[in-house]
Amino acid sequence: MCRNIRTLFNFEPAATEYEVTAAAVQFVRKLSGFNAPSKANEEVFQRAVEEVAAAAQKLLDNLVTNAQPRNREVEQERARARSLKRFGNPLAVIDEDEE
């Protein structure tokens, strides 16, 4: 599950609200052990996602670095190359935009 959480800091353009929320969902799923919560746990699960997303956004907004922002396209191409080298099948490479 958590392997799907991507680094969100120091990219140009900055991480979107959707990306931060998606990372929060993955984190809460990992902690709870639920892919989808039951009706009884749905409210507390969603509240946890919102709180984690808010904390993550606050973290991203307050981190500082002297490094140049990374380019999303360049990093995406590097990930594709690593995946191709690792798995050898270009069809196994998932485009981040499709997720």
MOPAC internal coordinates of N, CA, C and O (Angstrom, degrees):
PM7 1SCF
backbone

  N    0.0000 0     0.00 0     0.00 0    0    0    0
  C    1.4413 1     0.00 0     0.00 0    1    0    0
  C    1.5273 1   112.16 1     0.00 0    2    1    0
  O    1.2310 1   120.00 1   122.65 1    3    2    1
  N    1.3191 1   117.60 1   -57.35 1    3    2    1
  C    1.4606 1   120.34 1  -173.69 1    5    3    2
  C    1.5187 1   113.29 1   -70.12 1    6    5    3
  O    1.2310 1   120.16 1   168.30 1    7    6    5
  N    1.3129 1   117.30 1   -11.70 1    7    6    5
  C    1.4583 1   118.46 1   176.47 1    9    7    6
  C    1.5160 1   110.66 1   -63.70 1   10    9    7
  O    1.2310 1   120.36 1   161.22 1   11   10    9
  N    1.3187 1   116.91 1   -18.78 1   11   10    9
  C    1.4582 1   121.23 1  -179.53 1   13   11   10
  C    1.5245 1   112.76 1   -82.73 1   14   13   11
  O    1.2310 1   119.84 1   170.40 1   15   14   13
  N    1.3187 1   117.90 1    -9.60 1   15   14   13
  C    1.4528 1   119.99 1   178.09 1   17   15   14
  C    1.5218 1   107.77 1   -77.19 1   18   17   15
  O    1.2310 1   121.27 1   -55.93 1   19   18   17
  N    1.3161 1   115.18 1   124.07 1   19   18   17
  C    1.4578 1   120.94 1  -177.43 1   21   19   18
  C    1.5248 1   110.68 1  -103.08 1   22   21   19
  O    1.2310 1   121.11 1   -25.15 1   23   22   21
  N    1.3257 1   115.49 1   154.85 1   23   22   21
  C    1.4501 1   120.57 1   173.73 1   25   23   22
  C    1.5245 1   108.09 1   -63.81 1   26   25   23
  O    1.2310 1   120.28 1   -48.81 1   27   26   25
  N    1.3151 1   117.07 1   131.19 1   27   26   25
  C    1.4586 1   121.25 1  -176.89 1   29   27   26
  C    1.5257 1   113.13 1  -114.02 1   30   29   27
  O    1.2310 1   120.30 1   169.82 1   31   30   29
  N    1.3174 1   117.03 1   -10.18 1   31   30   29
  C    1.4600 1   120.47 1  -175.88 1   33   31   30
  C    1.5225 1   112.26 1   -86.43 1   34   33   31
  O    1.2310 1   121.42 1   -36.23 1   35   34   33
  N    1.3081 1   114.89 1   143.77 1   35   34   33
  C    1.4586 1   124.71 1   172.04 1   37   35   34
  C    1.5343 1   113.29 1    65.85 1   38   37   35
  O    1.2310 1   121.25 1  -134.62 1   39   38   37
  N    1.3256 1   115.22 1    45.38 1   39   38   37
  C    1.4598 1   120.82 1   173.33 1   41   39   38
  C    1.5111 1   108.93 1  -116.02 1   42   41   39
  O    1.2310 1   121.29 1   -27.98 1   43   42   41
  N    1.2997 1   115.14 1   152.02 1   43   42   41
  C    1.4549 1   121.62 1   173.93 1   45   43   42
  C    1.5092 1   107.18 1  -121.04 1   46   45   43
  O    1.2310 1   118.55 1   -61.68 1   47   46   45
  N    1.3068 1   120.37 1   118.32 1   47   46   45
  C    1.4574 1   127.15 1    -1.13 1   49   47   46
  C    1.5228 1   111.24 1   -73.46 1   50   49   47
  O    1.2310 1   121.43 1   -16.77 1   51   50   49
  N    1.3173 1   114.87 1   163.23 1   51   50   49
  C    1.4718 1   121.09 1  -177.05 1   53   51   50
  C    1.5264 1   110.83 1   -63.74 1   54   53   51
  O    1.2310 1   121.20 1   -18.53 1   55   54   53
  N    1.3206 1   115.32 1   161.47 1   55   54   53
  C    1.4612 1   121.62 1   179.14 1   57   55   54
  C    1.5235 1   110.13 1   -58.94 1   58   57   55
  O    1.2310 1   121.20 1   -38.87 1   59   58   57
  N    1.3108 1   115.31 1   141.13 1   59   58   57
  C    1.4554 1   120.73 1   179.28 1   61   59   58
  C    1.5259 1   110.20 1   -85.31 1   62   61   59
  O    1.2310 1   120.81 1   -13.98 1   63   62   61
  N    1.3098 1   116.06 1   166.02 1   63   62   61
  C    1.4619 1   121.16 1   176.17 1   65   63   62
  C    1.5263 1   109.90 1   -60.29 1   66   65   63
  O    1.2310 1   120.58 1   142.43 1   67   66   65
  N    1.3304 1   116.51 1   -37.57 1   67   66   65
  C    1.4646 1   121.01 1   178.69 1   69   67   66
  C    1.5298 1   110.95 1   -61.28 1   70   69   67
  O    1.2310 1   119.78 1   135.61 1   71   70   69
  N    1.3315 1   118.03 1   -44.39 1   71   70   69
  C    1.4625 1   121.59 1  -179.93 1   73   71   70
  C    1.5233 1   111.75 1   -64.52 1   74   73   71
  O    1.2310 1   120.32 1   139.60 1   75   74   73
  N    1.3137 1   117.00 1   -40.40 1   75   74   73
  C    1.4656 1   121.07 1   178.91 1   77   75   74
  C    1.5258 1   109.61 1   -65.79 1   78   77   75
  O    1.2310 1   120.22 1   136.02 1   79   78   77
  N    1.3259 1   117.18 1   -43.98 1   79   78   77
  C    1.4601 1   121.07 1   179.22 1   81   79   78
  C    1.5242 1   111.23 1   -65.08 1   82   81   79
  O    1.2310 1   119.90 1   139.40 1   83   82   81
  N    1.3324 1   117.80 1   -40.60 1   83   82   81
  C    1.4661 1   121.43 1   178.57 1   85   83   82
  C    1.5299 1   110.61 1   -61.28 1   86   85   83
  O    1.2310 1   120.33 1   138.99 1   87   86   85
  N    1.3271 1   116.97 1   -41.01 1   87   86   85
  C    1.4663 1   120.49 1   177.20 1   89   87   86
  C    1.5311 1   110.28 1   -65.42 1   90   89   87
  O    1.2310 1   120.44 1   140.97 1   91   90   89
  N    1.3263 1   116.76 1   -39.03 1   91   90   89
  C    1.4655 1   120.84 1   178.94 1   93   91   90
  C    1.5267 1   110.81 1   -64.24 1   94   93   91
  O    1.2310 1   120.29 1   138.49 1   95   94   93
  N    1.3302 1   117.06 1   -41.51 1   95   94   93
  C    1.4638 1   121.03 1   178.05 1   97   95   94
  C    1.5233 1   109.89 1   -60.54 1   98   97   95
  O    1.2310 1   119.95 1   134.31 1   99   98   97
  N    1.3273 1   117.69 1   -45.69 1   99   98   97
  C    1.4618 1   121.16 1   179.99 1  101   99   98
  C    1.5270 1   110.85 1   -61.66 1  102  101   99
  O    1.2310 1   120.72 1   138.77 1  103  102  101
  N    1.3193 1   116.22 1   -41.23 1  103  102  101
  C    1.4613 1   120.76 1  -179.65 1  105  103  102
  C    1.5322 1   110.96 1   -64.45 1  106  105  103
  O    1.2310 1   120.44 1   133.48 1  107  106  105
  N    1.3221 1   116.76 1   -46.52 1  107  106  105
  C    1.4662 1   120.55 1  -179.59 1  109  107  106
  C    1.5329 1   110.12 1   -66.67 1  110  109  107
  O    1.2310 1   119.91 1   142.25 1  111  110  109
  N    1.3204 1   117.78 1   -37.75 1  111  110  109
  C    1.4633 1   120.40 1   175.44 1  113  111  110
  C    1.5162 1   110.88 1   -59.07 1  114  113  111
  O    1.2310 1   120.74 1   135.60 1  115  114  113
  N    1.3178 1   116.19 1   -44.40 1  115  114  113
  C    1.4630 1   120.47 1  -179.09 1  117  115  114
  C    1.5273 1   110.93 1   -63.63 1  118  117  115
  O    1.2310 1   120.70 1   134.14 1  119  118  117
  N    1.3347 1   116.28 1   -45.86 1  119  118  117
  C    1.4573 1   119.79 1  -178.57 1  121  119  118
  C    1.5225 1   112.14 1   -65.54 1  122  121  119
  O    1.2310 1   120.60 1   138.70 1  123  122  121
  N    1.3227 1   116.45 1   -41.30 1  123  122  121
  C    1.4614 1   120.27 1  -175.23 1  125  123  122
  C    1.5231 1   113.11 1   -82.58 1  126  125  123
  O    1.2310 1   120.76 1   153.95 1  127  126  125
  N    1.3154 1   116.15 1   -26.05 1  127  126  125
  C    1.4553 1   119.67 1  -175.58 1  129  127  126
  C    1.5177 1   112.85 1    82.98 1  130  129  127
  O    1.2310 1   120.45 1  -175.19 1  131  130  129
  N    1.3332 1   116.74 1     4.81 1  131  130  129
  C    1.4630 1   121.90 1   179.49 1  133  131  130
  C    1.5168 1   110.17 1  -103.27 1  134  133  131
  O    1.2310 1   120.64 1   -46.60 1  135  134  133
  N    1.3190 1   116.38 1   133.40 1  135  134  133
  C    1.4592 1   119.74 1   169.13 1  137  135  134
  C    1.5224 1   107.99 1   -78.30 1  138  137  135
  O    1.2310 1   121.23 1   137.68 1  139  138  137
  N    1.3188 1   115.26 1   -42.32 1  139  138  137
  C    1.4623 1   122.48 1   173.66 1  141  139  138
  C    1.5253 1   106.17 1  -138.35 1  142  141  139
  O    1.2310 1   119.89 1   -51.70 1  143  142  141
  N    1.3334 1   117.81 1   128.30 1  143  142  141
  C    1.4596 1   119.71 1  -176.87 1  145  143  142
  C    1.5276 1   111.72 1   -74.12 1  146  145  143
  O    1.2310 1   120.89 1   -21.41 1  147  146  145
  N    1.3204 1   115.90 1   158.59 1  147  146  145
  C    1.4557 1   121.22 1   173.84 1  149  147  146
  C    1.5265 1   108.37 1   -70.73 1  150  149  147
  O    1.2310 1   120.98 1   -12.36 1  151  150  149
  N    1.3154 1   115.74 1   167.64 1  151  150  149
  C    1.4771 1   119.81 1   177.86 1  153  151  150
  C    1.5265 1   110.72 1   -57.19 1  154  153  151
  O    1.2310 1   120.55 1   143.30 1  155  154  153
  N    1.3217 1   116.56 1   -36.70 1  155  154  153
  C    1.4622 1   121.02 1  -179.23 1  157  155  154
  C    1.5232 1   112.11 1   -65.43 1  158  157  155
  O    1.2310 1   119.98 1   150.97 1  159  158  157
  N    1.3211 1   117.64 1   -29.03 1  159  158  157
  C    1.4658 1   121.95 1  -177.52 1  161  159  158
  C    1.5263 1   113.51 1  -105.91 1  162  161  159
  O    1.2310 1   120.21 1   178.95 1  163  162  161
  N    1.3158 1   117.21 1    -1.05 1  163  162  161
  C    1.4638 1   120.87 1  -173.93 1  165  163  162
  C    1.5288 1   112.96 1   -59.46 1  166  165  163
  O    1.2310 1   120.15 1   134.69 1  167  166  165
  N    1.3282 1   117.32 1   -45.31 1  167  166  165
  C    1.4627 1   120.71 1  -177.57 1  169  167  166
  C    1.5285 1   111.75 1   -65.09 1  170  169  167
  O    1.2310 1   120.38 1   133.08 1  171  170  169
  N    1.3240 1   116.88 1   -46.92 1  171  170  169
  C    1.4630 1   120.34 1  -178.89 1  173  171  170
  C    1.5325 1   110.53 1   -67.50 1  174  173  171
  O    1.2310 1   120.09 1   145.38 1  175  174  173
  N    1.3253 1   117.43 1   -34.62 1  175  174  173
  C    1.4687 1   122.37 1   177.11 1  177  175  174
  C    1.5323 1   109.29 1   -63.10 1  178  177  175
  O    1.2310 1   120.46 1   131.36 1  179  178  177
  N    1.3391 1   116.72 1   -48.64 1  179  178  177
  C    1.4670 1   120.37 1  -178.56 1  181  179  178
  C    1.5211 1   111.06 1   -65.24 1  182  181  179
  O    1.2310 1   120.28 1   141.27 1  183  182  181
  N    1.3176 1   117.06 1   -38.73 1  183  182  181
  C    1.4691 1   120.15 1   177.98 1  185  183  182
  C    1.5297 1   110.29 1   -63.01 1  186  185  183
  O    1.2310 1   120.70 1   139.43 1  187  186  185
  N    1.3387 1   116.26 1   -40.57 1  187  186  185
  C    1.4681 1   120.21 1   178.13 1  189  187  186
  C    1.5236 1   110.53 1   -63.25 1  190  189  187
  O    1.2310 1   119.99 1   138.54 1  191  190  189
  N    1.3358 1   117.63 1   -41.46 1  191  190  189
  C    1.4708 1   121.08 1   178.11 1  193  191  190
  C    1.5272 1   109.81 1   -60.13 1  194  193  191
  O    1.2310 1   120.55 1   134.64 1  195  194  193
  N    1.3249 1   116.56 1   -45.36 1  195  194  193
  C    1.4704 1   120.55 1  -179.68 1  197  195  194
  C    1.5262 1   111.50 1   -62.92 1  198  197  195
  O    1.2310 1   120.33 1   137.88 1  199  198  197
  N    1.3335 1   116.97 1   -42.12 1  199  198  197
  C    1.4639 1   120.61 1  -179.43 1  201  199  198
  C    1.5294 1   111.61 1   -68.26 1  202  201  199
  O    1.2310 1   120.30 1   139.25 1  203  202  201
  N    1.3233 1   117.03 1   -40.75 1  203  202  201
  C    1.4646 1   120.58 1   178.42 1  205  203  202
  C    1.5278 1   109.70 1   -66.80 1  206  205  203
  O    1.2310 1   120.15 1   138.50 1  207  206  205
  N    1.3247 1   117.32 1   -41.50 1  207  206  205
  C    1.4683 1   120.55 1   178.67 1  209  207  206
  C    1.5284 1   110.61 1   -62.22 1  210  209  207
  O    1.2310 1   120.28 1   138.49 1  211  210  209
  N    1.3263 1   117.07 1   -41.51 1  211  210  209
  C    1.4666 1   120.50 1   178.81 1  213  211  210
  C    1.5315 1   110.73 1   -64.07 1  214  213  211
  O    1.2310 1   120.54 1   136.98 1  215  214  213
  N    1.3312 1   116.58 1   -43.02 1  215  214  213
  C    1.4691 1   120.24 1   178.85 1  217  215  214
  C    1.5262 1   110.49 1   -65.08 1  218  217  215
  O    1.2310 1   120.53 1   139.36 1  219  218  217
  N    1.3324 1   116.59 1   -40.64 1  219  218  217
  C    1.4686 1   120.40 1   179.61 1  221  219  218
  C    1.5247 1   110.62 1   -64.97 1  222  221  219
  O    1.2310 1   120.21 1   137.23 1  223  222  221
  N    1.3291 1   117.20 1   -42.77 1  223  222  221
  C    1.4625 1   120.39 1   179.42 1  225  223  222
  C    1.5215 1   110.83 1   -64.10 1  226  225  223
  O    1.2310 1   120.74 1   139.23 1  227  226  225
  N    1.3309 1   116.19 1   -40.77 1  227  226  225
  C    1.4677 1   120.66 1   177.61 1  229  227  226
  C    1.5327 1   110.19 1   -61.45 1  230  229  227
  O    1.2310 1   120.63 1   137.09 1  231  230  229
  N    1.3208 1   116.40 1   -42.91 1  231  230  229
  C    1.4606 1   121.12 1   177.28 1  233  231  230
  C    1.5263 1   110.67 1   -59.82 1  234  233  231
  O    1.2310 1   120.59 1   129.19 1  235  234  233
  N    1.3276 1   116.48 1   -50.81 1  235  234  233
  C    1.4620 1   120.59 1  -178.32 1  237  235  234
  C    1.5294 1   111.55 1   -61.16 1  238  237  235
  O    1.2310 1   120.71 1   142.13 1  239  238  237
  N    1.3312 1   116.24 1   -37.87 1  239  238  237
  C    1.4690 1   120.32 1  -179.61 1  241  239  238
  C    1.5173 1   112.77 1   -68.97 1  242  241  239
  O    1.2310 1   119.91 1   155.46 1  243  242  241
  N    1.3234 1   117.78 1   -24.54 1  243  242  241
  C    1.4598 1   120.93 1  -174.15 1  245  243  242
  C    1.5262 1   114.97 1  -105.73 1  246  245  243
  O    1.2310 1   119.83 1   169.31 1  247  246  245
  N    1.3238 1   117.94 1   -10.69 1  247  246  245
  C    1.4645 1   120.11 1   176.67 1  249  247  246
  C    1.5195 1   110.00 1   -68.41 1  250  249  247
  O    1.2310 1   120.53 1   -33.58 1  251  250  249
  N    1.3258 1   116.60 1   146.42 1  251  250  249
  C    1.4605 1   121.47 1   177.77 1  253  251  250
  C    1.5241 1   109.36 1  -127.95 1  254  253  251
  O    1.2310 1   121.18 1   -28.40 1  255  254  253
  N    1.3029 1   115.36 1   151.60 1  255  254  253
  C    1.4553 1   120.90 1   177.23 1  257  255  254
  C    1.5225 1   109.06 1  -154.79 1  258  257  255
  O    1.2310 1   121.17 1   -25.26 1  259  258  257
  N    1.3167 1   115.37 1   154.74 1  259  258  257
  C    1.4579 1   121.16 1   174.14 1  261  259  258
  C    1.5276 1   110.98 1   -95.83 1  262  261  259
  O    1.2310 1   120.71 1   171.95 1  263  262  261
  N    1.3248 1   116.25 1    -8.05 1  263  262  261
  C    1.4667 1   121.06 1  -178.27 1  265  263  262
  C    1.5197 1   110.42 1   -73.13 1  266  265  263
  O    1.2310 1   121.51 1   -29.97 1  267  266  265
  N    1.3228 1   114.72 1   150.03 1  267  266  265
  C    1.4545 1   120.30 1   175.23 1  269  267  266
  C    1.5230 1   109.56 1   -66.82 1  270  269  267
  O    1.2310 1   119.69 1   -36.08 1  271  270  269
  N    1.3311 1   118.19 1   143.92 1  271  270  269
  C    1.4682 1   119.87 1   176.59 1  273  271  270
  C    1.5246 1   110.37 1   -60.74 1  274  273  271
  O    1.2310 1   121.18 1   -36.52 1  275  274  273
  N    1.3291 1   115.36 1   143.48 1  275  274  273
  C    1.4553 1   120.42 1   178.57 1  277  275  274
  C    1.5202 1   109.61 1   -82.24 1  278  277  275
  O    1.2310 1   121.63 1   -30.48 1  279  278  277
  N    1.3043 1   114.48 1   149.52 1  279  278  277
  C    1.4608 1   121.72 1   179.69 1  281  279  278
  C    1.5229 1   108.77 1   -89.84 1  282  281  279
  O    1.2310 1   120.11 1   -54.07 1  283  282  281
  N    1.3151 1   117.40 1   125.93 1  283  282  281
  C    1.4675 1   121.29 1  -177.68 1  285  283  282
  C    1.5219 1   112.60 1   -60.02 1  286  285  283
  O    1.2310 1   120.23 1   137.06 1  287  286  285
  N    1.3302 1   117.17 1   -42.94 1  287  286  285
  C    1.4635 1   119.85 1  -178.42 1  289  287  286
  C    1.5253 1   111.87 1   -64.15 1  290  289  287
  O    1.2310 1   120.52 1   138.42 1  291  290  289
  N    1.3210 1   116.62 1   -41.58 1  291  290  289
  C    1.4622 1   121.25 1   179.23 1  293  291  290
  C    1.5285 1   109.78 1   -63.66 1  294  293  291
  O    1.2310 1   120.27 1   134.35 1  295  294  293
  N    1.3195 1   117.09 1   -45.65 1  295  294  293
  C    1.4688 1   121.06 1   179.86 1  297  295  294
  C    1.5214 1   111.12 1   -65.20 1  298  297  295
  O    1.2310 1   120.45 1   143.16 1  299  298  297
  N    1.3211 1   116.75 1   -36.84 1  299  298  297
  C    1.4671 1   120.96 1   178.28 1  301  299  298
  C    1.5310 1   110.26 1   -65.39 1  302  301  299
  O    1.2310 1   120.37 1   138.82 1  303  302  301
  N    1.3078 1   116.90 1   -41.18 1  303  302  301
  C    1.4683 1   120.83 1   178.98 1  305  303  302
  C    1.5248 1   110.78 1   -66.28 1  306  305  303
  O    1.2310 1   120.07 1   141.23 1  307  306  305
  N    1.3239 1   117.47 1   -38.77 1  307  306  305
  C    1.4716 1   120.76 1   176.43 1  309  307  306
  C    1.5293 1   110.64 1   -62.88 1  310  309  307
  O    1.2310 1   120.52 1   139.36 1  311  310  309
  N    1.3358 1   116.62 1   -40.64 1  311  310  309
  C    1.4674 1   120.68 1   178.76 1  313  311  310
  C    1.5251 1   110.26 1   -64.56 1  314  313  311
  O    1.2310 1   120.10 1   139.99 1  315  314  313
  N    1.3130 1   117.41 1   -40.01 1  315  314  313
  C    1.4672 1   120.84 1   177.40 1  317  315  314
  C    1.5277 1   110.73 1   -62.56 1  318  317  315
  O    1.2310 1   120.56 1   136.94 1  319  318  317
  N    1.3249 1   116.53 1   -43.06 1  319  318  317
  C    1.4645 1   120.73 1  -179.80 1  321  319  318
  C    1.5306 1   110.45 1   -64.24 1  322  321  319
  O    1.2310 1   120.14 1   137.55 1  323  322  321
  N    1.3421 1   117.33 1   -42.45 1  323  322  321
  C    1.4663 1   120.39 1   177.41 1  325  323  322
  C    1.5206 1   111.13 1   -62.58 1  326  325  323
  O    1.2310 1   120.54 1   138.62 1  327  326  325
  N    1.3183 1   116.58 1   -41.38 1  327  326  325
  C    1.4574 1   121.29 1  -179.89 1  329  327  326
  C    1.5207 1   110.94 1   -65.86 1  330  329  327
  O    1.2310 1   120.60 1   137.10 1  331  330  329
  N    1.3117 1   116.45 1   -42.90 1  331  330  329
  C    1.4633 1   120.96 1   178.68 1  333  331  330
  C    1.5273 1   110.34 1   -62.52 1  334  333  331
  O    1.2310 1   120.49 1   137.60 1  335  334  333
  N    1.3258 1   116.68 1   -42.40 1  335  334  333
  C    1.4639 1   120.91 1   178.45 1  337  335  334
  C    1.5310 1   110.52 1   -64.99 1  338  337  335
  O    1.2310 1   120.76 1   139.18 1  339  338  337
  N    1.3217 1   116.14 1   -40.82 1  339  338  337
  C    1.4579 1   120.73 1  -176.74 1  341  339  338
  C    1.5276 1   112.36 1   -73.94 1  342  341  339
  O    1.2310 1   120.23 1   134.64 1  343  342  341
  N    1.3300 1   117.16 1   -45.36 1  343  342  341
  C    1.4512 1   120.99 1  -173.41 1  345  343  342
  C    1.5251 1   113.55 1  -103.20 1  346  345  343
  O    1.2310 1   120.28 1   156.99 1  347  346  345
  N    1.3309 1   117.07 1   -23.01 1  347  346  345
  C    1.4536 1   121.41 1   176.30 1  349  347  346
  C    1.5077 1   115.81 1    72.45 1  350  349  347
  O    1.2310 1   119.89 1  -175.99 1  351  350  349
  N    1.3227 1   117.82 1     4.01 1  351  350  349
  C    1.4497 1   120.49 1  -178.86 1  353  351  350
  C    1.5256 1   108.93 1  -121.37 1  354  353  351
  O    1.2310 1   119.92 1   -67.04 1  355  354  353
  N    1.3260 1   117.76 1   112.96 1  355  354  353
  C    1.4629 1   118.86 1  -177.83 1  357  355  354
  C    1.5240 1   112.70 1   -63.19 1  358  357  355
  O    1.2310 1   119.82 1   157.97 1  359  358  357
  N    1.3260 1   117.94 1   -22.03 1  359  358  357
  C    1.4618 1   120.40 1   178.53 1  361  359  358
  C    1.5212 1   111.65 1   -75.89 1  362  361  359
  O    1.2310 1   120.06 1   162.35 1  363  362  361
  N    1.3191 1   117.50 1   -17.65 1  363  362  361
  C    1.4559 1   121.44 1   179.59 1  365  363  362
  C    1.5250 1   111.76 1   -79.18 1  366  365  363
  O    1.2310 1   120.40 1   167.45 1  367  366  365
  N    1.3251 1   116.84 1   -12.55 1  367  366  365
  C    1.4580 1   121.18 1  -178.91 1  369  367  366
  C    1.5203 1   108.61 1   -79.38 1  370  369  367
  O    1.2310 1   120.81 1   -56.20 1  371  370  369
  N    1.3335 1   116.06 1   123.80 1  371  370  369
  C    1.4565 1   121.42 1  -179.04 1  373  371  370
  C    1.5187 1   108.50 1   -99.44 1  374  373  371
  O    1.2310 1   121.06 1   -52.05 1  375  374  373
  N    1.3046 1   115.58 1   127.95 1  375  374  373
  C    1.4599 1   121.09 1   176.31 1  377  375  374
  C    1.5156 1   108.52 1   -75.06 1  378  377  375
  O    1.2310 1   119.55 1   -47.84 1  379  378  377
  N    1.3253 1   118.46 1   132.16 1  379  378  377
  C    1.4656 1   122.56 1  -178.70 1  381  379  378
  C    1.5142 1   111.44 1   -58.68 1  382  381  379
  O    1.2310 1   119.40 1   149.26 1  383  382  381
  N    1.3244 1   118.75 1   -30.74 1  383  382  381
  C    1.4483 1   121.77 1  -179.16 1  385  383  382
  C    1.5126 1   112.06 1   -68.38 1  386  385  383
  O    1.2310 1   119.56 1   158.53 1  387  386  385
  N    1.3265 1   118.44 1   -21.47 1  387  386  385
  C    1.4446 1   122.31 1  -178.10 1  389  387  386
  C    1.5090 1   112.64 1   -83.95 1  390  389  387
  O    1.2310 1   119.78 1   166.21 1  391  390  389
  N    1.3367 1   118.03 1   -13.79 1  391  390  389
  C    1.4633 1   121.56 1  -175.84 1  393  391  390
  C    1.4942 1   111.98 1   -76.03 1  394  393  391
  O    1.2310 1   120.10 1   180.00 1  395  394  393

